[in-house]
Amino acid sequence: MARPIAVGSGKVEVTYAELPRTVAFDGSASTADPGRTITAYLWIPIEIPEGSTAVLDDPTLAAPSLTVDRPGNYLFKLRVTDSEAELSDVDVSTMPSSAMCSVEVPTEHMSFVVPAWEQRLCARAQQRDWHALDAEIGLLRARLDALEAP
């Protein structure tokens, strides 16, 4: 028998002016093999903006609500259990994208939001660039010191 398949409601976009706003997720379209039913839902937070106090009203409901309160990305994955205690795939690298639900809230001054994972990649690249620049400056200082030596 196959694992059940978690199917969430996808992506919701909220404008900054609408904050705070309550949005609903919906996992009721999740499916199980013939003769089985979905018996449990669990919404797992993956990403919530820093400083947000947003929490699902009940992460075990098929259709919980979330009140978004800050700009940024709110990302949740859905795990379902069927009547034979089989779990849906929850490994982010292999699970279907249908199991992911997100809310995007652009900042007041920008019309786009950079996902947190992309921000981390950029920060790491910038940090590597600064380290390389520091090393280059160190080499230049050593050369200047050698030239200034009597």
C-alpha positions in Angstrom: 0.0 0.0 0.0 1.1 3.5 -0.7 1.5 6.3 1.8 -1.3 8.9 2.0 -0.8 12.1 0.1 -1.0 15.4 1.9 -2.6 18.1 -0.2 -2.7 21.6 1.2 -4.3 24.8 0.0 -1.2 26.3 -1.6 -0.1 29.9 -1.4 -1.9 33.0 -0.1 -0.7 36.5 -0.6 -1.6 39.3 1.9 -0.7 42.9 1.5 1.1 44.8 4.2 -1.9 47.1 4.7 -4.1 44.1 5.6 -2.0 43.1 8.7 -2.9 41.6 11.0 -5.1 39.2 8.9 -6.4 35.7 9.5 -6.0 33.2 6.7 -7.1 29.6 6.6 -5.2 26.6 5.4 -7.1 23.5 4.0 -5.8 20.0 4.0 -9.1 18.3 3.4 -8.2 17.3 -0.2 -5.5 14.9 1.1 -6.0 11.4 -0.1 -5.4 7.8 1.1 -5.5 4.5 -0.7 -8.9 3.0 -1.4 -10.5 1.6 1.7 -8.6 3.9 3.9 -9.4 7.4 5.2 -7.3 10.3 6.6 -7.6 10.2 10.3 -5.1 12.8 11.5 -3.6 16.1 10.3 -0.5 17.9 11.5 0.6 21.3 10.2 4.4 21.8 10.9 5.9 25.3 10.7 9.0 25.5 8.5 9.4 29.3 8.3 7.9 32.2 10.2 9.2 35.8 10.1 11.4 36.9 12.9 9.4 38.7 15.6 6.1 37.2 14.5 3.7 35.8 17.2 1.7 33.9 14.6 0.6 30.4 15.5 -2.0 28.1 14.1 -5.2 28.0 16.1 -5.0 24.2 16.1 -2.3 22.4 14.0 -4.2 19.1 14.2 -7.2 20.4 12.2 -7.8 19.7 8.5 -8.4 23.5 8.1 -6.6 25.5 10.7 -6.4 29.3 10.8 -3.3 31.5 11.1 -3.2 35.2 11.9 -0.3 36.7 10.1 1.2 39.8 11.9 4.5 40.7 10.2 5.8 41.0 6.7 7.7 37.9 5.4 7.0 34.3 4.5 5.0 31.9 6.6 5.6 28.3 5.4 4.0 25.2 6.7 4.1 21.5 5.6 1.2 19.2 6.1 1.6 15.6 7.4 -1.4 13.3 7.3 -2.0 9.9 8.8 -4.4 7.3 7.3 -6.6 4.7 9.0 -3.8 2.1 8.9 -1.4 4.5 10.7 0.6 5.2 7.5 2.2 8.7 7.5 2.5 10.9 4.4 6.0 11.9 3.3 7.4 14.8 5.5 10.9 14.9 4.1 11.0 18.4 2.4 13.4 17.1 -0.3 11.0 14.3 -1.4 7.5 15.3 -0.3 5.2 16.7 -3.0 4.9 20.4 -3.2 1.2 20.0 -2.7 1.9 19.3 1.0 3.3 22.9 1.4 1.2 25.9 2.3 2.6 29.4 2.4 1.5 33.0 3.2 3.6 35.8 1.7 3.4 39.3 3.0 5.5 41.9 1.2 7.0 44.7 3.3 5.4 48.1 3.3 8.0 49.6 0.9 8.7 46.7 -1.4 6.6 44.6 -3.7 8.5 41.4 -3.2 9.7 39.2 -0.4 13.0 37.3 -0.4 12.5 33.9 1.1 14.6 33.3 4.3 16.6 30.5 2.7 17.6 32.9 -0.1 18.5 35.6 2.4 20.8 33.1 4.2 22.5 32.1 0.9 23.1 35.8 0.1 24.4 36.5 3.6 26.9 33.5 3.4 28.1 34.7 0.0 28.5 38.2 1.2 30.4 36.9 4.3 32.8 34.9 2.0 33.3 38.0 -0.1 34.3 40.0 3.0 36.7 37.3 4.2 38.3 37.3 0.8 38.6 41.1 0.8 40.1 41.0 4.3 42.7 38.5 3.1 43.5 40.7 0.1 43.9 43.8 2.3 46.2 41.8 4.6 48.4 40.9 1.6 48.5 44.5 0.4 49.5 45.7 3.9 52.3 43.1 4.0 53.6 44.3 0.6 53.4 48.0 1.7 55.3 47.1 4.9 58.0 45.3 2.9 58.3 48.4 0.6 58.6 50.7 3.6 61.2 48.6 5.4 64.7 50.1 5.3 
